[in-house]
Amino acid sequence: MYRKFTLATVATVALVGTATLVACSNSGTDEGTTVTTSGSASAADSASAAAPAEAVETQLFGASSTRVINDELTRLAGELDPPQDVALNNDGSGTLVTQLNEGADADVLITADTKSMDQAEADGTVGEPQELAANSMVMVVPAGNPVGIRSVEDLDGVDLVLCDPQVPCGGVSEQLEKLNDLDLTPVSLEGAVGDVLGKVTNGEAEAGWVYRTDALAAGDDVEVIDIPHANEASTTLWVATVNNSPNPEAAEALAKLILSDEVATRLEEAGFTPSN
């Protein structure tokens, strides 16, 4: 049996079909808008995630001898998460310990000897220290060795500069003087090993006793003469976080970096003997 379609029926079908097409068209537009909005949000989230973290400002109090690794240390600190912008204060260990005890702001302390770090612990200014590296002393003379010094036995009448006994490099110098049965008469005693080196390189002194690391850093500006028994009077560097650090987490991260294998490699290149 065949079904008859009237004109009204056809018109009704046409209207329904048109309505359906409009509905589908509107639905598609809504979905497209939703997808576009979702994509924009996702891109914004990605941009936000890709934005570099703001650097945390930290302060490192480092013994004068450690200045030779300053550049590498600040570079590596800038690669931490979050990155750190490290301000450096290099001076004699005793001076740094005194500054901390007087309330100076810092996050990490590195001393060039055990005595200074022991004092910082006794003052209650630092946490538990960790052994970092060892250093030993050599004698340096200006490039060309103007007065012809060949050994520690040639220092009579020479303008010799040493560290003050109150700082680590001075304590080591005193030990070496005794070990070598010498009676030295330095023309000046300096508060930091860098000052001893400076007087030799600028011609104010004819010889000076400095750490091996300082001699290496000076390059062609000096000539190096070994001091007998130097290994018997080596000094140990220590690192510790500061108890009143404004940012304890950043202080811990910086101390961990200083004790890392990466920094140990740089220490060795600079002439230190790393402890790890």
C-alpha positions as CSV (number, residue, x, y, z in Angstrom):
1,M,0.0,0.0,0.0
2,Y,1.5,3.3,-1.0
3,R,1.4,6.3,1.4
4,K,0.2,9.6,-0.1
5,F,2.2,12.8,0.7
6,T,0.1,15.9,0.7
7,L,1.6,19.4,0.1
8,A,1.1,20.1,3.8
9,T,3.1,17.1,4.7
10,V,6.0,18.1,2.4
11,A,6.0,21.6,3.8
12,T,6.1,20.2,7.4
13,V,9.1,18.0,6.5
14,A,10.9,20.9,4.9
15,L,10.4,23.1,8.0
16,V,11.6,20.4,10.3
17,G,14.7,19.8,8.2
18,T,15.5,23.5,8.1
19,A,15.1,23.8,11.9
20,T,17.4,20.8,12.3
21,L,20.1,22.3,10.1
22,V,19.9,25.6,12.0
23,A,20.2,23.8,15.3
24,C,23.2,21.8,14.1
25,S,24.8,24.9,12.7
26,N,24.4,26.8,16.0
27,S,25.7,23.8,18.0
28,G,28.8,23.6,15.8
29,T,29.5,27.3,16.4
30,D,29.3,26.9,20.2
31,E,31.6,24.0,20.2
32,G,34.1,25.8,18.0
33,T,34.1,28.8,20.4
34,T,34.6,26.5,23.3
35,V,37.6,24.8,21.7
36,T,39.1,28.2,20.8
37,T,38.7,29.5,24.4
38,S,40.2,26.3,25.8
39,G,43.1,26.6,23.5
40,S,43.8,30.2,24.6
41,A,43.7,29.2,28.2
42,S,46.1,26.4,27.6
43,A,48.5,28.7,25.8
44,A,48.3,31.2,28.7
45,D,49.0,28.4,31.2
46,S,52.0,27.3,29.1
47,A,53.3,30.9,28.9
48,S,52.9,31.2,32.6
49,A,54.7,27.9,33.3
50,A,57.6,28.9,30.9
51,A,58.2,32.3,32.7
52,P,61.5,32.2,34.5
53,A,61.4,32.1,38.3
54,E,62.4,35.2,40.1
55,A,65.9,35.1,41.5
56,V,66.3,34.8,45.3
57,E,68.9,37.2,46.7
58,T,71.5,35.5,49.0
59,Q,74.7,36.6,50.7
60,L,77.8,34.5,50.9
61,F,80.6,35.3,53.4
62,G,83.7,33.6,51.9
63,A,87.3,33.5,53.1
64,S,89.5,35.6,50.9
65,S,91.1,32.6,49.3
66,T,87.8,31.4,48.0
67,R,87.4,34.4,45.7
68,V,89.0,32.4,42.9
69,I,85.8,30.4,42.5
70,N,83.4,33.4,42.7
71,D,82.6,33.5,39.1
72,E,81.8,29.8,38.7
73,L,79.9,29.8,42.0
74,T,77.6,32.7,41.1
75,R,77.0,31.2,37.6
76,L,75.9,27.8,39.1
77,A,73.8,29.5,41.7
78,G,72.0,31.3,38.9
79,E,71.0,27.8,37.6
80,L,69.4,26.6,40.8
81,D,65.6,26.3,41.1
82,P,64.7,28.9,42.1
83,P,67.8,30.7,40.8
84,Q,69.9,32.7,43.3
85,D,71.6,36.1,42.9
86,V,74.5,35.7,45.2
87,A,76.2,38.8,46.8
88,L,79.8,38.0,47.8
89,N,81.7,39.3,50.8
90,N,85.3,38.0,50.6
91,D,87.6,38.8,53.6
92,G,89.8,37.3,56.2
93,S,88.0,34.5,58.0
94,G,88.3,36.1,61.4
95,T,86.8,39.3,60.1
96,L,83.8,37.5,58.6
97,V,83.2,35.6,61.9
98,T,83.3,38.9,63.8
99,Q,80.9,40.5,61.4
100,L,78.4,37.7,61.8
101,N,78.7,37.9,65.6
102,E,77.9,41.6,65.4
103,G,74.7,40.9,63.5
104,A,75.6,41.1,59.8
105,D,73.1,39.6,57.4
106,A,74.4,36.5,55.6
107,D,73.2,33.1,54.5
108,V,76.3,31.0,54.2
109,L,79.8,31.2,55.7
110,I,83.1,29.7,54.3
111,T,86.2,29.9,56.5
112,A,89.7,29.1,55.5
113,D,90.5,27.3,58.8
114,T,89.0,25.2,61.5
115,K,89.7,27.7,64.3
116,S,87.6,30.4,62.7
117,M,84.6,28.1,62.1
118,D,84.9,26.8,65.6
119,Q,84.6,30.3,66.9
120,A,81.5,30.9,64.7
121,E,79.9,27.8,66.2
122,A,80.8,28.9,69.7
123,D,79.2,32.3,68.9
124,G,76.0,30.4,67.9
125,T,75.9,32.1,64.5
126,V,76.2,29.1,62.2
127,G,74.8,25.6,61.9
128,E,76.8,22.3,61.7
129,P,79.9,22.9,59.5
130,Q,80.9,20.6,56.6
131,E,84.4,20.1,55.5
132,L,85.0,21.6,52.0
133,A,88.6,21.4,50.9
134,A,92.3,21.8,51.9
135,N,94.8,24.5,50.9
136,S,98.5,24.8,51.3
137,M,101.1,27.7,51.0
138,V,103.7,28.6,48.5
139,M,106.1,31.6,48.2
140,V,105.5,34.0,45.3
141,V,107.9,36.6,43.9
142,P,107.2,39.2,41.1
143,A,107.5,38.0,37.5
144,G,111.1,37.9,36.6
145,N,112.2,37.3,40.2
146,P,114.1,40.6,40.4
147,V,116.2,39.8,43.5
148,G,116.8,36.2,42.5
149,I,115.1,34.3,45.4
150,R,115.4,30.6,45.0
151,S,114.2,29.2,48.4
152,V,113.0,30.2,51.9
153,E,116.7,30.3,52.8
154,D,117.2,33.4,50.7
155,L,114.9,35.8,52.6
156,D,117.5,37.7,54.7
157,G,117.2,41.4,53.8
158,V,114.3,40.8,51.5
159,D,111.1,42.8,51.6
160,L,108.8,39.9,52.6
161,V,105.1,40.3,53.2
162,L,103.1,37.7,55.3
163,C,99.6,37.4,56.6
164,D,98.8,38.6,60.2
165,P,98.9,35.7,62.7
166,Q,95.3,36.5,63.6
167,V,94.0,35.3,60.3
168,P,94.3,31.7,58.9
169,C,97.0,32.4,56.4
170,G,99.1,34.0,59.1
171,G,98.7,31.0,61.4
172,V,99.9,28.7,58.6
173,S,102.9,31.0,57.9
174,E,103.9,30.8,61.6
175,Q,103.7,27.0,61.5
176,L,105.9,26.9,58.3
177,E,108.4,29.3,59.9
178,K,108.8,26.9,62.8
179,L,108.9,23.8,60.7
180,N,111.7,25.3,58.5
181,D,113.6,26.7,61.5
182,L,113.4,30.2,60.1
183,D,113.5,33.7,61.8
184,L,111.5,35.9,59.4
185,T,111.2,39.7,59.6
186,P,108.4,40.7,57.3
187,V,108.0,44.3,56.3
188,S,104.2,44.1,56.8
189,L,101.6,41.8,58.0
190,E,98.3,41.7,56.1
191,G,94.8,40.9,57.2
192,A,93.9,38.9,54.1
193,V,95.9,36.7,51.8
194,G,94.7,38.7,48.8
195,D,96.5,41.7,50.2
196,V,99.8,39.8,50.4
197,L,99.4,38.8,46.8
198,G,98.6,42.4,45.8
199,K,101.7,43.8,47.3
200,V,103.8,41.3,45.4
201,T,102.2,41.8,42.1
202,N,102.3,45.6,42.3
203,G,106.0,45.6,43.3
204,E,105.6,46.8,46.9
205,A,107.1,43.5,48.1
206,E,109.9,41.2,46.8
207,A,108.3,38.1,48.2
208,G,105.1,36.9,49.9
209,W,103.6,33.7,51.3
210,V,100.2,32.9,49.9
211,Y,97.9,30.0,49.3
212,R,98.7,27.9,46.3
213,T,95.3,28.8,44.9
214,D,96.2,32.5,45.0
215,A,99.4,31.9,43.2
216,L,97.6,30.0,40.4
217,A,95.1,32.7,40.1
218,A,97.8,35.3,39.7
219,G,99.2,33.5,36.6
220,D,102.2,35.1,34.9
221,D,102.2,38.0,37.3
222,V,104.2,35.9,39.8
223,E,106.7,33.1,40.0
224,V,106.1,30.3,42.5
225,I,108.6,28.8,44.9
226,D,107.7,25.8,47.0
227,I,107.9,26.0,50.8
228,P,109.2,22.8,52.5
229,H,106.7,21.1,54.8
230,A,103.8,22.9,53.2
231,N,101.6,19.8,53.2
232,E,102.2,19.4,56.9
233,A,100.7,22.9,57.6
234,S,97.8,22.8,55.2
235,T,94.6,24.5,56.2
236,T,91.0,23.2,56.0
237,L,88.1,25.1,54.5
238,W,84.7,24.7,56.1
239,V,81.2,25.7,55.0
240,A,78.1,26.3,57.2
241,T,74.7,27.9,56.9
242,V,74.1,31.1,59.0
243,N,71.5,30.7,61.7
244,N,69.9,34.1,61.2
245,S,69.6,33.7,57.4
246,P,66.7,35.6,56.0
247,N,65.9,32.7,53.8
248,P,66.9,29.3,55.4
249,E,65.8,27.2,52.4
250,A,67.9,29.3,50.0
251,A,70.8,29.1,52.4
252,E,70.6,25.3,52.5
253,A,70.4,25.2,48.7
254,L,73.5,27.4,48.4
255,A,75.5,25.4,50.9
256,K,74.5,22.2,49.1
257,L,75.8,23.7,45.8
258,I,79.1,24.7,47.4
259,L,79.6,21.0,48.6
260,S,78.6,19.6,45.2
261,D,80.8,17.7,42.7
262,E,80.6,20.6,40.2
263,V,82.1,23.0,42.7
264,A,84.6,20.4,43.8
265,T,85.9,20.2,40.2
266,R,86.3,23.9,40.1
267,L,88.1,23.9,43.5
268,E,90.5,21.3,42.3
269,E,91.2,23.4,39.1
270,A,91.9,26.4,41.3
271,G,94.5,24.5,43.4
272,F,92.4,23.3,46.4
273,T,92.2,19.6,47.4
274,P,88.5,18.9,47.7
275,S,87.3,16.9,50.7
276,N,84.6,15.0,48.7
